[in-house]
Amino acid sequence: MIKKTLFFAALFILSLLGFLVATLPANIVWYNVLEPYVVHKALGLKVSSVQGTVWSGKAQIDYQRLPFIIDWDVKLSGLLGLKLPLSVDLHSQAGDINIYAEVGLGDAELILRKVDVDLSQLTPLVKTSRIRLDGQLLAKNVRAVLQNQKLISLVGLASWSGGDIAYPAGREIHERTLPSFHMQSKTDANGEITLGIRDSTATFDVISLRVDTKGVALVKVARRLLDLSDEAWPVNSRETDIVFKVKKAIY
């Protein structure tokens, strides 16, 4: 009788703890646990409100005077498979981003389900760098897989509509109108990752990235990108010539 009583008492306590954890208000965790350790004011980050629970909630945030809403939802059922599925939505006047992630023991999968952002709305964030952004950035189902903190796969498509941009060049500010670009990333059977970016009329990549299985990344930029930007370069060269190249181990 005593054993049965202890069993039901333990079951009740565990159930109560599980209920409390599952319904723990997110604002309590933020204001009493996380906020004191986040230097959000120095980053220009302000949290206006937090609603819901730590597993499913919403927060109103201002980042350098750009307001946005973040929604999150964690599926506790995934814990049975030693995974933590997380869905995050960001909404702002600049656009929408939807991210899905599954985090496991030593591995993680991240999917950009949707990116639809008006970059001109983000110009205030980089104004101090004398940069002006423009155009629409789109992406759908860009998938990255990591194992032991190493990127082992990257697959997906993205595009930029082009537009009127500006950037510093020494003491000058260069204003340019660029065409649209699209990006494609692949991972071959050997695990080598390639990513290429080309403009709408090019037959080759103006920017290319390759990451081998040892974690060595190689970035190349073709002269055509300088042509599109109306930047000076020796005329006795071809648009396919590589004008910039960097190689570095990233892990």
C-alpha positions in Angstrom: 0.0 0.0 0.0 2.8 2.4 0.9 4.7 1.6 -2.4 1.6 2.2 -4.4 1.0 5.5 -2.6 4.6 6.6 -3.2 4.3 5.6 -6.9 1.2 7.7 -7.4 2.8 10.6 -5.5 5.9 10.5 -7.7 3.7 10.2 -10.8 1.7 13.2 -9.7 4.8 15.3 -9.0 6.4 14.4 -12.3 3.2 15.2 -14.1 2.9 18.5 -12.3 6.6 19.4 -13.2 5.9 18.4 -16.8 2.8 20.6 -16.9 4.7 23.6 -15.3 7.6 23.3 -17.8 5.2 22.9 -20.8 3.2 26.0 -19.8 6.1 28.1 -18.4 5.3 31.7 -19.5 7.9 33.1 -21.9 7.9 36.5 -20.3 9.0 35.1 -17.0 11.9 33.3 -18.6 12.9 36.4 -20.6 12.7 39.1 -17.9 14.0 37.0 -15.0 16.5 34.6 -16.7 17.7 35.7 -20.1 17.4 39.5 -20.2 20.1 40.2 -17.5 22.6 38.3 -19.6 21.8 39.7 -23.0 23.5 43.0 -23.9 20.5 44.0 -26.0 20.7 47.8 -25.4 24.3 48.0 -26.8 23.1 46.1 -29.9 20.2 48.4 -30.4 17.8 45.6 -29.5 14.6 46.3 -27.5 12.1 43.7 -26.5 8.7 45.4 -26.2 6.6 42.4 -25.2 6.7 38.7 -24.8 3.6 36.4 -24.9 2.9 32.7 -24.8 5.1 30.0 -23.4 8.8 29.1 -23.8 7.6 26.4 -26.3 5.1 28.4 -28.3 5.0 32.2 -28.1 5.4 35.6 -29.7 7.6 38.6 -29.1 7.6 42.2 -30.3 11.1 43.4 -30.9 12.8 46.5 -32.2 16.2 46.3 -33.7 17.8 49.6 -34.4 14.4 51.1 -34.7 13.2 48.4 -37.1 10.2 46.7 -35.4 9.4 43.1 -36.1 7.5 40.2 -34.6 8.9 36.8 -34.0 6.7 33.7 -33.5 8.2 30.4 -32.4 6.8 26.9 -31.9 8.7 23.9 -30.5 7.3 20.4 -30.9 7.9 18.5 -27.7 6.9 15.3 -29.5 10.2 15.4 -31.3 12.1 14.7 -28.0 11.0 11.1 -28.4 13.3 10.8 -31.4 16.1 12.8 -29.7 15.3 15.8 -31.9 14.0 19.3 -31.1 11.9 20.6 -34.0 11.6 24.4 -34.0 9.7 26.7 -36.3 10.3 30.4 -36.3 8.5 33.2 -38.2 9.8 36.7 -38.5 7.4 39.5 -39.7 8.3 43.1 -40.3 7.7 46.0 -42.7 10.7 44.7 -44.6 9.1 41.3 -45.3 8.8 37.8 -43.9 11.1 34.9 -43.1 10.1 31.4 -42.1 12.7 29.1 -40.6 12.4 25.4 -39.6 15.1 23.6 -37.7 15.6 20.2 -36.2 18.4 20.1 -33.6 19.7 16.7 -32.4 22.7 15.3 -30.5 25.6 16.5 -32.6 23.6 17.3 -35.7 21.2 19.9 -36.9 19.1 20.6 -40.0 18.1 24.1 -40.9 15.6 25.0 -43.7 14.8 28.5 -44.9 11.3 27.7 -45.9 10.6 31.2 -47.1 12.5 34.5 -47.4 10.7 37.5 -48.9 12.5 40.7 -47.9 12.5 44.2 -49.4 16.1 45.2 -48.8 15.5 48.9 -49.2 13.7 48.7 -45.8 17.0 47.4 -44.3 19.1 50.4 -45.5 18.8 52.2 -42.1 20.6 49.2 -40.5 23.7 49.8 -42.6 23.5 53.6 -43.1 26.5 54.2 -40.9 28.6 52.1 -43.4 27.4 54.4 -46.2 25.6 51.5 -47.9 22.2 51.7 -49.6 20.3 48.5 -50.3 17.5 47.9 -52.8 15.5 45.1 -54.5 13.6 42.0 -53.4 15.5 39.0 -51.9 13.6 35.7 -52.3 14.5 32.2 -51.2 12.5 29.0 -50.7 13.5 25.7 -49.1 17.2 26.4 -48.7 18.4 23.4 -46.7 21.6 23.2 -44.6 22.8 20.1 -42.7 25.4 20.2 -40.0 27.2 17.4 -38.1 29.5 18.0 -35.2 29.4 21.8 -36.0 30.5 21.2 -39.6 28.4 22.1 -42.7 28.0 18.9 -44.7 25.2 19.8 -47.1 23.8 23.0 -48.6 21.1 22.8 -51.2 18.7 25.5 -52.5 17.8 28.4 -54.7 17.6 32.2 -54.0 17.3 35.3 -56.1 17.7 39.1 -55.9 15.6 41.3 -58.2 18.4 43.9 -58.6 18.0 47.6 -58.1 19.7 50.9 -57.2 22.4 50.4 -54.6 25.3 52.5 -53.2 28.5 51.6 -51.5 31.7 53.3 -50.3 34.8 53.3 -52.6 37.5 55.1 -50.7 36.2 58.6 -50.0 33.6 58.3 -52.7 30.2 56.8 -52.8 29.4 54.8 -55.9 25.8 54.6 -57.0 25.0 51.7 -59.3 22.0 50.0 -60.9 22.5 46.3 -61.0 20.4 43.6 -62.8 18.8 40.7 -61.1 20.9 37.8 -59.8 20.1 34.2 -58.8 21.9 31.8 -56.5 22.0 28.0 -56.7 23.8 25.7 -54.2 24.4 22.0 -54.6 26.1 19.2 -52.7 27.6 16.3 -54.7 27.8 12.6 -53.8 31.3 13.1 -52.3 30.0 15.8 -50.0 31.6 18.8 -51.7 29.4 22.0 -51.6 29.2 24.4 -54.4 27.4 27.7 -54.6 27.1 29.9 -57.7 25.7 33.4 -58.2 25.2 34.8 -61.7 23.2 37.7 -63.2 20.2 37.2 -65.4 22.0 37.3 -68.7 25.3 35.5 -67.7 26.2 32.0 -68.8 28.7 31.5 -66.0 28.9 32.3 -62.2 30.2 35.8 -61.4 30.7 34.7 -57.8 31.4 31.1 -56.9 32.0 29.3 -53.6 33.3 25.8 -53.1 33.7 24.0 -49.7 35.5 20.7 -49.8 35.0 17.8 -47.4 38.0 19.0 -45.3 36.3 22.3 -44.6 38.4 24.4 -47.0 36.4 27.2 -48.7 37.4 28.8 -52.0 35.7 32.0 -53.2 36.2 33.4 -56.7 34.8 36.6 -58.3 34.8 37.1 -62.0 35.6 40.4 -63.8 32.0 40.5 -65.1 30.8 41.6 -61.6 33.1 44.7 -61.9 31.7 45.3 -65.4 28.2 45.3 -64.1 29.2 47.6 -61.3 31.0 49.9 -63.8 34.2 49.6 -61.9 37.6 50.1 -63.6 39.6 47.1 -64.7 42.3 46.5 -67.4 40.6 46.1 -70.8 43.0 43.4 -71.9 41.1 40.8 -69.9 37.9 38.7 -70.4 34.7 38.9 -68.4 35.3 35.3 -67.2 38.7 36.2 -65.7 39.0 35.8 -61.9 39.8 39.1 -60.3 39.5 38.1 -56.7 40.1 34.8 -55.0 40.4 33.7 -51.4 40.9 30.3 -49.8 40.4 29.6 -46.2 39.7 26.7 -43.8 36.4 27.4 -42.1 36.5 24.3 -39.9 
